[in-house]
Each structure stands twice: as structure tokens, then as C-alpha cells.
Amino acid sequence: MFNYFCGNMSVKIGNIDLGDFPLLLAPMEDVSDPPFRALCKKHGADLMFTEFISSEGLIRDAKKSTQKLDIYDFERPIGIQIFGNNIESMMEATKICESANPEIIDINYGCPVKKVANKGAGAGILRDIPKMVEMTKQIVKSTNIPVTVKTRLGWDENTKYIVEVAERLQDVGIQAISIHGRTRKQMYKGEADWTLIKQVKENPRMNIPVFGNGDIDSPEKATLMRDEFGLDGSMIGRGSIGNPWIFNEIKHFLKTGEHLARPIMKERVEACKQHLKHSIEWKGDVLGISEMKRHYTNYFKGINDFKSYRIKMVTSESETEIQEILDEVALKFEGYEF
């Protein structure tokens, strides 16, 4: 039997108690690495996932893939997400992941980017549902760690088979499913459609947690996902980028119906500094500084006169210098309301 309780009871994956209506940090390539996960955990994420990891990369012992297996005790419970289109390789990668002792193994059946999907991995497997089911079955059989799936509604408008697919995946042993409310063809365009996710949840044969993903960027939307769509929790992706506070903001709103005060400039600068510090600690000076460049705009989105400071930060190769620029930002925009 699956350890799942509805109503106001805790949501469980295996023996992992996630509380009532847990908030999940989505696995995002080049975003949900340990430095960012540290911030999201601090600000209320209940369950997080690694960036997606290539099964073939793990088998080849490629540094870029194996480094993504780094997980830390403070961020548990955590899932390692893998992708690939070869069943044997995915089973072997699952065994490699076990060495990192994650709480969950998650299978990526949702990545829409061409270089993944066109090779039959990620969302590409939505064009071959029998293989999707067989791959999942073999991965579940190969490990004692709970297996979950992240996927989409279908490949395109004509193949939205998610209600049937979710049931079949449950039947071969997955212990939770997260569904992005778009097809692969939609990529990230238009609005996410949660109605089919609701149908998955309302299927009387489903008895595992069903998490909704797509467009959760406010406490109101998470509340809608819980109260109107009846889902077990929200998986938050792009809404958390530059905004790790979203988890606690949603929790506060769900509990009280009131909004937490948005983080002030000082708090944003401090979060950005911590992100940079952890990035350098994990990746080294050169890569740590380089890969932070994509995040600066997100922390300070909406500030009209921020461009010159962003240019200074992305062109600097010194941690000390970037920290000093951030101090300037804190002074220059003190009192700015987001």
C-alpha cells in the first residue's frame, strides 16, 4: 500500500512525511543546484530535487553529471532526477544515484528542449507511452528507494493522455507524480492548464500524491491549486528564481489568508551574497562567479536603474568586488518597494 493520506493529513512519499500541502522546488537545469537549494530550503521548501542528470553521463562518470549527485544533510529530504531514453542505462544510473543516498529517485519525462526530447528522453518519451511505462517499471524494480515521475500533459494537443498515463505509472510502482500543465509542444508558452491534473487527482483509482506544476508565482495561485483543483501540493519552478522567499510566502498565506511582507532590498542583497558565496564554495572561483551571472537580474527584477550595476557584476571576476557592488545596490535602492 502507498503511504498516502488525503484531507488535512500529511502527504507521504514512501516513509517521507511532507506535511499538509507540501511545496516542492522543481528540478531546473543550471538553477536548482546546491547553492540555490540552500536558499530555498532556508525559506520553506519542503522537498527539493537536483538538476536533471543524464543517465549516460553518470555511466560515463562525466564530471558535469556526477557533480550533480552532491547533496547535503541540511537539504533533506531530496530527490535525484535522472533522464535518458535507454532503459538499461536508466537502471544503471539509478544504481549510481543510490550511492548518494537520496530519499527519492525522480524520472524526468517532462523536459521539452530539443536536444533532450528529440532523442526520446525527457518529454520525448511521451510519443512512446509503452516504453515510458516499461522504463518506469524496470527502474522501480531496480531500487528500494521510492521512485517518482515528473511529466507533462502530453506531447501535443492531440496526445493529452495524462489521466491514463498517470494511472499506468502508478500501477508499475511510482509513489508520486508531478505534472506540468502544458504539452511538450507548448514549451513554456501560454498559460498552464491544471484541469487535466485535477482529473488525474480525481481518478478514483489513483492513490498516490499528485503535485501540480506550472505558473505558480504567487500565494493565490498555490491556494487555487489546493482548494479548487484539489491537488496534494505545488511544485514551483520559475516562480522561485530570484525569489526563494516564495515558499514561506505561500505557507503563510495558506495558513492565515494574509500576505507576508515582501523582502526588502537589504534581504535581497543578503540572499544574493549568500548565493554567490555558496556558488563559489561548490564550483570554485571561476565557475562559481561565472554561473551566478544569470541570477543577478532575477534578484532585482523591476528596478529601472539596475542595469549599470548588473553590468558591473557580470563583468567582474572578483568575489570581493561583486560583494562591494551589492553593498552599493543596498545603499542606492534602500527603501525600494517590490
N, C-alpha and C positions, 0 to 999 in steps of 0.2 A: 504493500500500500504506500501511496505517496503521503508524505508528511505535510498536508496542506489543510488549512482551516479557513473558512470563509467568515464573513461578517466582520466583527471587530476583533477577531482573534488574530494571532500572529501569522504572517506569511512565512512558510518554511520551504527551503530547498534542501532536500536530504535532512540532515540534522541542524542545518544552519537557520537559526531564528532571526528573521529580518524585521520583526516588529510589524505594526499595522501600517499598511500602505507605504512600503519602502521606496526610497528614491535611489535609483541606480545611475552611476556615471557610465555613459556609453563608451565602448572602445572606439577611439578615434586615432587614426594614423597621424603621427607627428604632433599629437596633442596630449593624449591620456598616458603620458609616461610617468615615472615615479615622482618627479618634481611637481607636476600638476596634480597628480593624485594626492600628494601630501596636503595641498591646499584644499582640495575638495573634501577630503576626509575631515580636516580640521573644521570645515564649515558645514558638516552634516550629511555627507553622502553615506548611505547605508551599505551599499555594495558597489564595488568598482571592478573594472576589467582592464587588462593590459591592452596596449595597442594590438591590432591583429597581427599574428605571427605566421609567416609562411611555413607550411609543413616541410616543403622541400628545403627551405633554408635551415630549418632545425636539423634535418637529416644530414645535410652537408656541413653542419657545425659552423655556419656562416655567422660571423660576429654580430652583424646587424640583427639577426634573428635571435641568437642565444642571449644577447644582452637584454632583450625584452622579457626574458624569464626572471629578471631581477624583481623580487617582491620583498617587502619588509613587514615585520610583525605589526607595526603600527597601522598598516592599511588593511589588515584582515577584517572581515572575510573578503577574498578577492578571487576573481576568475581569470584564467588564462585563455585567451581566444586564439584559435587557430583557423587557417583556411587552406584550401587546396582542392584539387579535382581528382586525385588518385586515392582510392580507398586504403590501399596498403600503406601509402605514405602518411596518410592522416592517422592511421592506427599507430604507426611507428612514432610519429610526432607526439601523439598522446602519451606514449610511454616516456618520452623525453621530458615532457611537461611535468610528469609525476615527480621528477627529481626536485622540482621547485616547491612541491607540497602545497599546491593551491587548494582552495576549498571547492572550486568548480572548474570544469573544462567546458568552455563555450565554443560552439561551432559557428563560424561566420558563413551564413547563407544570404547575406544582405548587401555586401559591398558592391556598388554599381559601377565602379570605374572600369574603363575598357580593358586595361592591362590585366585585370583580375577576372572580370565577368566573361570576356571573350575567350578565356582559356577554360571556361566551365567551372570556375571556382567562384566563391562569393555568391552574388545574386545570379551568376551564370548557371548555377545548378538548378534554378527554378524552371529551366527549359527541359529538365530531365528529372521529374519527381521520383520515379522508381529508384534512380541512382541516389538521389538525396536521402530517401528513406533507408536504402541499403547501407549507405555510408554511415548514417547515424546509428543504425542497428549495430554495425561492426565496432564503431567507436565505443558505444555503451558497453558492449560485451568485453572490450579490451581493458577496461579500467574499473576500479571500485569507487572512483571519485564521481560525484554527481555530474551529469552531462546536461547542458542547456543549449538552446539554439537561439540565435538572432537572425531574423529574416525579414522579408518584405511581403506585401500583399500578393505579388506575382511578378511575372516578367513584364507584362504589359496589361492594357485594359481588358484584353480578351482572355487572360490567363490568371484571374484572381481566384485561385483555388485554396486560399489560405485556411479556410474553415476545415476542409478535408485534410489538407497537408498537416495542420497542427494536430489533428486527431491521430493521423498515421504516425507522426513523430512521437507523440505521447505513447502510442501503442508499442513502439520499439524501445521505450525506456527513458526518454528525456524527462527531466524533473522540473523544467520551467521553460517558457518560451517568451522572447521579447520580439515584438512585431512593429516594424516601422510602417507607418500608414501611407506609404507610397509604393508604386511599382518600380522595377528597375528602370524602365524607360523614362519615368518621371525624374530620375536622379533626385535632386533636392528642390525641384521647381514646383510651383503651385502650393496649395495647402494640403497638409496631411489629412487623410480620410481615416478617422478612427472607427467608422461604423462597422467595418468588417472585423476589426479587432474585437469590438463588442460582441459580434456574432460568434467569434471563437470562444469568448468567455462564457457566453450563454448556451453554448452547445452542451446539452445535458451529459454527454459522455466525457467532457473534459473535467479533470480533477487535479490539474497541476496549475501553478500560478501563471497568469497571463499578464505580461507587462506591456504597456503602450509606449511607443517611441515616435517622435516626430513633432516638431513645433512647440515643445514645452519650453516656453521662455518667460513664464510668469506664474505666480501662485494661483491665479484664477484658472489658468488652463489645466494645471495639475488637479485642481479641485474638480473641474469639469470631467476630467478623465476618471476620477474616483467616483463622483456622485452621479453623473449622467451616464457614463459608459460602463461603470461597474468593474473597472479593471483592478488588478491586485497591487499595482504600483506603477510608477513612471520611470522610464529610462531617459535621462537627459543628456543630450549631446551638445549641439552648437550653442544652446542656451547657457551652457556653463563656461564657454570660452571667454576668458577675461572677466568672468563673473562666477567665481566659485561660491559666492555667498548665496546663490540661488537655492541651494538645498535647505539651509536653515530658514530662508525667507518663506519657502513653500511650507515647511513644517510648522512654522509659527502661524501662518495663515490658515492651514488646515485645522489647527488646534483652536485658534481664537477668532478667526474671521477678520483679523486686523493685519495690516502691513507692518513689517519691521522697517525701521528707518534704513534708507539706502546707505551703503558705506560712503563715508566722506573721503575727501581727497587723501588725507593722511593714511587712511586704511588701505586705499587702493595702491598708494605708493609702497606701503609696507608689504602688501601682498606681492607686488611686482618684484620688490627687492628679494623677498624670500624665494620666489620662483626662480629668479636669476641665480641666487646662491645655491639652491638645490640642483639646478641645471648644471652648474659648473662642477659641483661635487660629484655628480653622477656621470657626466660626459667628458669632464676635463675642460680646461680653459677655452680652447679654440672652438670645439663643437658646442660646448655649453653656452658660450656667448653667441655664436652664430645661430643656433636653433631657437634662441629666445627672441630673435628679431621679429618673428611673426606674431608675437604676443603683445608687444607694446601698444599697438593701436587699440587692441581689444580692451585693455585695462582702462583706457582713457577715451573710449568712444564717445563722440558727441562734443568734445571740446574743440571749438573752432580754431583756436590759435595754437593747437598742439603740434602741428606739422613740423615746425622747426626743431622742436625737442625730439620728436621721433627720428628725424634725420640724423641728429647728433648721436642718438643711442644706437641706431642701426649701423652707423659708420665707425663707431668706437670699438676697439678691440681690448679695452681695459675694463675689468670689473669695477675698479675703484672709480674710474671716470663715469661709468654708467650710473653707479650709485650716487655720485655727486650731481649728475643731471637730474636724476629722480628727486633728489633733495630740492633742486631748483624748481621742479614741477610742483612739488608740495607747497612751496612758498608762493609761487606765481599764481596758482589756482586755488589757494586756500579759500574755503567758503563756497567753491563752485558746487552747484546743486545738480545732481544727476537725476 
